[in-house]
Structures are given as C-alpha cells and as structure tokens.
Amino acid sequence: MSGTKRLLSYQATLTGPCTNTRSNGYFYNTQSHKYTFIFKSISQIGPGRLTLFFFQNNQTWNFYNGATKQETAEYGRRYSGNSADPGSPDYYGDNFKTFLNWQSYVKYAFHIGRLELSDQYYYFSGKGGGTFTQNNRAAPGGFYLATKLFPVHEFGNIFKARYPLGSGSLEAGVWADSDNETAFQYQSNLYNRFTGALVSAPVSQPVVTESVQPYVQGEWSPITTLRLTTGVKLLNLHRTWRDYVSKMERAANFNQWLPSFGVNYALQPNWHLYFNYTRSAEAPSSSQLTASYFNSGLQPEIANSYEAGTYWHQGAWGGRFTAFRTNFENYILSTPVVIGNQVFSTQSNAGAAIYQGLEFSNTYQITPWLSAFANFGILDARMTSKNQPALQAPHHTEAVGLNVKTAHWQGMLAVQQIGSRYYATGATGNSKLDGYVAGSLSVAYDTGELSLWKGYILPNLQISAHVNNLFNNDYALSASPSTSSAGAAYQLAQPINAFAEISTTF
C-alpha cells in the first residue's frame, strides 16, 4: 500500500549460554554442583532498543569449616571440619549449603531528539541456606540437625535521562528498590529428622528495605585535553526488621548526600593524569542486622575515597600508577564475642579506618603473540580508632607472568605473592597469617568455526587445561576463631591440582 509508514520495526539478537559443573570434593569432602543458565535478547522495536535478560544460578556445596593445627595433626591435612561418619555431628552429608536464585530485567532505551532515555525494571528471587549439625546436650545423641532458609524477593526500577550540552553532557535519574528478606531456621532432632519433630521454636525474621536514590551528574571538556566530571546522589533508605517469634520489631532510616568529582588531563594522546574523589555510603545489610544480636544500632559505613595517578600506552608498553586513600567512618566490622565456651560473631561500628597505598601495573608486548605483565601493590590498612591493623588486608601483593595468544592458542603462566595479613582470634585480639607464593598455568585451544552436518555450524569449541598451586605450597588462605580451645581454624590451600574443560557457544 503506497503512502503508508512502518510504525514498528523488529530485529533481535539472542544469546543463551548454559553451564553445568560438578566436583567430587576429594581433598576436603566438599562436593559441589553448580548450574547456570543465561538468556539475553536485544531487539530493535520502533524508535528504541528492548533488552530482555534472564539469569538462573543453582548451587549446592558442603561447608568448609577449616581445621586447627591440632586437628590437622590428628586427622591429616584433608580434614576440614567435615567427617565421613554419618553418625558424627560433623558428617559432611548433613552439612551443606544451597543457593538457588534467578534474576531478570526488561530495559527499553530510546531517543527523543537529542535526549537519551532508558527505563529498566528488574526482579530478583533467591533462596539460600542449608543444613548443619550443632552440639546440643539437651537433645538425644548430643546434637541436632538445623535447617536454615533465607528467601529473598527484590524488585526495582532504574530510570535515566541524558542530554548532550556542547562539549559535555548532563545526566539525571532515579533508582527505586524494594527488598524483602526472611530468615527461617528449623531445628529437628537428628535421629528423628524423618518425623519432623522440633526441639525448639522456628525462627522467622523478615527484613524489608525500601530505598529511593535520585542522582544528577555531568561531564564537561573546556579544552580538548581536559575532562571534568561531577555529580551528587541522595541515599534515602528505610529498613524494618521483625521477629515474629519474639514479637520484636525495630526500624531504621538512613539519609546521605554523596558527591563525586573527577579530573582527567591528557599530557599526550597516550599519556593521561587523573584525580577522583567519591563519597559513598553502605547501610547495614539485612544479614548484618539479623546477625547483630549485641548491636542493633548499626550506623551506615561512610567512605571518602581519593585517587590520583597516571596511565599510558606507548608502543609495546602500557601501564598505570595510582596512589589512593580511603577514609572510613563508622567502619562495620565482624567482631567475635565469647559467651561461655563458645565464640559468636556480631557486627559493630568500629569507628574510623584508613586504607591507603600504591598500585603499579605494567604490560609489555614482547612479540605479536607473547606479552609479559608485572603488578605491584602496597597497602596500609588499619583501624585508627582502635590502633589495630585491618583484618584480611595483605600489606603487599606482587604478580608477574606471561601471556601467549595466537589465532587458536592461548596460555598463561603467573606467579603471585600475597603478603602477611591479620585475622580475629577472639573478642580482644588479632593474629597474623604468614604470606605465601602461588603459581598457576593454563593452556587453551580454540578450534574456531566448525562445520557439522546438513549445513549446521558450531561457532567454536574450546579445550583447556589448568594447573593450580603450581609449586605445591602448603599455605593458609584464611583463619577464623575456633569454638574449641585448640586455637584458630585454618583454611589451607589445596595441593597442586589440575583439571581440564571443554566449552562451546551457540
């Protein structure tokens, strides 16, 4: 029909990878299963682009509790707090976690003249938790089986509008979010678990969080070599916590203005200087509130971050040098609390903290197919209010390695050193973990496009092999307080191990 216009055009691109991974947990009795599925569709509909996204992630794995030095000496290096004896409270078949979730969003982006608009609605549904055994002298057999579930439902909307202004642009938007999380715990006698008999009242603790975060930001280049960025966001959050069993309830409101500013100056086309300042706020999470039995008045953790440095790319050499400092206010810290002969973990505002240091990274293209890298970092992290080092913060890190890449082959050899760091040993003190050196090696072959039968084509097939802990070092990854009197429970690195993978895309 002549004289008519097409009001709706449609063009779509689909992607949908799927993975299924299993491990038998030979070294630590920590069997695991992970299944993921991703679907994404990008369609040109009318004047704008419609994006549909769906992601599902299901995981099940055994607890890895770590072992004290005494337990390692008695049961061997493979001991991780899990037992192969079904009659033991530490039986790995009863101590496992599950994490089942899916998330999706619908986004439509379009133009009205020079104005760019987008609106994105998202939804998240998750259920995490697991079963574990605990000692309980009041229960027959001395222990019981507990099941915890944490269902989560979250939805929200992100709206953005951007308008170009001469040598810059102005953007404004608002992020609205509603999050509902509930903690359930059911405790049943281990020997009567098939009957569902309860030995204590169930726990039901919903936490509802509602937030609205409007923002405005802009960028401007007064001259070609200089770019300025600035913006401000308002964090407005309301959280309600209830315990239906104890009939307790508390609510909290958090409001913070969060400004930011940045400068980027090009000394040369491939050599830039930059400076950034950002103020951020992290309100106590729902898990922190429900875990803070001894401090229900947690305040938001505020951070003022400063970063200055330079980056370059000249010929075969590229790199970056950065000096940074972050000043924390109301730093939220997991604090061990000793009650009787047991250690509990709670959250508290630990006052002020400083994270400051230097980072230096380099890459060099030796040949068209071979490159080398070297990264170095120095970190000074301490709790200034308590005059103590920050936990799990290595004083220095270094990494060097080689990368190989051709049309079909890829490979990497890397050696990394992690410096000493601290962990909490109890309610009053910290202890140091020694540094360690770790190496890894990987090789992969990509077949490229493969012709199958009847004209079907497989885009690519990749076969890879990996070796971890290349030097078979015996080092501690982390440590935590033990409920026994034997000291800390260490989580040790696995010995040298190798595995292969086969993957493809459709």
HELIX and SHEET records of a PDB file:
HELIX    1   1 LYS A   69  TYR A   75  1                                   7    
HELIX    2   2 PRO A  140  GLY A  142  5                                   3    
HELIX    3   3 LEU A  190  ASN A  192  5                                   3    
HELIX    4   4 SER A  286  ALA A  291  1                                   6    
SHEET    1   A 3 TYR A  10  THR A  15  0                                        
SHEET    2   A 3 SER A  32  ILE A  45 -1                                        
SHEET    3   A 3 CYS A  18  SER A  23 -1                                        
SHEET    1   B16 TYR A  10  THR A  15  0                                        
SHEET    2   B16 SER A  32  ILE A  45 -1                                        
SHEET    3   B16 GLY A  48  ASN A  62 -1                                        
SHEET    4   B16 PHE A  96  ILE A 112 -1                                        
SHEET    5   B16 LEU A 115  ASN A 135 -1                                        
SHEET    6   B16 PHE A 143  LEU A 165 -1                                        
SHEET    7   B16 GLY A 168  ASN A 189 -1                                        
SHEET    8   B16 VAL A 203  ILE A 223 -1                                        
SHEET    9   B16 LEU A 226  ASP A 243 -1                                        
SHEET   10   B16 MET A 248  GLN A 268 -1                                        
SHEET   11   B16 TRP A 271  GLU A 282 -1                                        
SHEET   12   B16 GLU A 301  GLN A 314 -1                                        
SHEET   13   B16 TRP A 317  GLU A 329 -1                                        
SHEET   14   B16 ALA A 353  THR A 367 -1                                        
SHEET   15   B16 LEU A 370  MET A 383 -1                                        
SHEET   16   B16 GLN A 388  PRO A 389 -1                                        
SHEET    1   C20 TYR A  10  THR A  15  0                                        
SHEET    2   C20 SER A  32  ILE A  45 -1                                        
SHEET    3   C20 GLY A  48  ASN A  62 -1                                        
SHEET    4   C20 PHE A  96  ILE A 112 -1                                        
SHEET    5   C20 LEU A 115  ASN A 135 -1                                        
SHEET    6   C20 PHE A 143  LEU A 165 -1                                        
SHEET    7   C20 GLY A 168  ASN A 189 -1                                        
SHEET    8   C20 VAL A 203  ILE A 223 -1                                        
SHEET    9   C20 LEU A 226  ASP A 243 -1                                        
SHEET   10   C20 MET A 248  GLN A 268 -1                                        
SHEET   11   C20 TRP A 271  GLU A 282 -1                                        
SHEET   12   C20 GLU A 301  GLN A 314 -1                                        
SHEET   13   C20 TRP A 317  GLU A 329 -1                                        
SHEET   14   C20 ALA A 353  THR A 367 -1                                        
SHEET   15   C20 LEU A 370  MET A 383 -1                                        
SHEET   16   C20 HIS A 396  LYS A 405 -1                                        
SHEET   17   C20 TRP A 409  ILE A 418 -1                                        
SHEET   18   C20 TYR A 436  ASP A 446 -1                                        
SHEET   19   C20 ASN A 460  ASN A 468 -1                                        
SHEET   20   C20 ASN A 497  THR A 505 -1                                        
SHEET    1   D 2 ILE A 332  ILE A 339  0                                        
SHEET    2   D 2 GLN A 342  ASN A 349 -1                                        
SHEET    1   E 2 ARG A 421  ALA A 424  0                                        
SHEET    2   E 2 ASN A 430  LEU A 433 -1                                        
SHEET    1   F 2 LEU A 450  SER A 451  0                                        
SHEET    2   F 2 ILE A 457  LEU A 458 -1                                        
SHEET    1   G 2 ALA A 476  SER A 480  0                                        
SHEET    2   G 2 ALA A 489  LEU A 492 -1                                        
END                                                                             
